């Protein structure tokens, strides 16, 4: 496969996953504020969505205070912000357009339809009037695109590049959604263990579409069990470990290698990350610090992304889309 084609498929998949997960991130906050009256009048309630992306200075320079309206516009419609839904969907569409001969036509049509709907004149009004429905529609559209790819695309090299982009991005975003919870309770330690605390954890599970699966495995809402489920579960498709395992599988399929005597730096890097997470436990990271663990995971995943780019695409990043806190591929 041409490097250019592989690059476009990989980034199409990453950007689409980023679109969906940004919608999830905003929906998490909307759900938490809806269920927690004390947060509705908190002028800093929306600050976590800026803090966890590392873009505080950039946001403050352009928007000032992190009000609900400013943060939602920044993450959704701001065409100058590289990680907004608008920017990522535009990039996903451009990448998809360049490989239309490789992906199913139905996939291209759905990506284009989502792009047109977001660019429509009524999109910002709907986001303001019916935010939950607006972001749910984005998530469901991304599910549809992913489903078309799964059922109508040959599971060959191109497919594994798409999987590689999707699961690497998803692992990062699951860690960031968990980080939202950390940043919310940080200034209000009196919330810990309270009814408000349980409401927040429940909202977080719902925002990752994991509430029902979590309740099938655990009877009660417990921070340690939630962290165990969203970080270490090997069967839930949005857990960090599951995503890393799928990323590892995609790399092995693309490179034609198998677990064992690793033959490249990329093989060694993904094995190191997978083993590092698998050897940890919820109890350990809750004691040592959830935020520190998630921060390390995000750093490791960014490093892996750089190695993927160096191995498969170009020696240096060429895209103007930024990763959180660093220049991205």
Beta strands, then each sheet from edge to edge (+ up, - down):
end
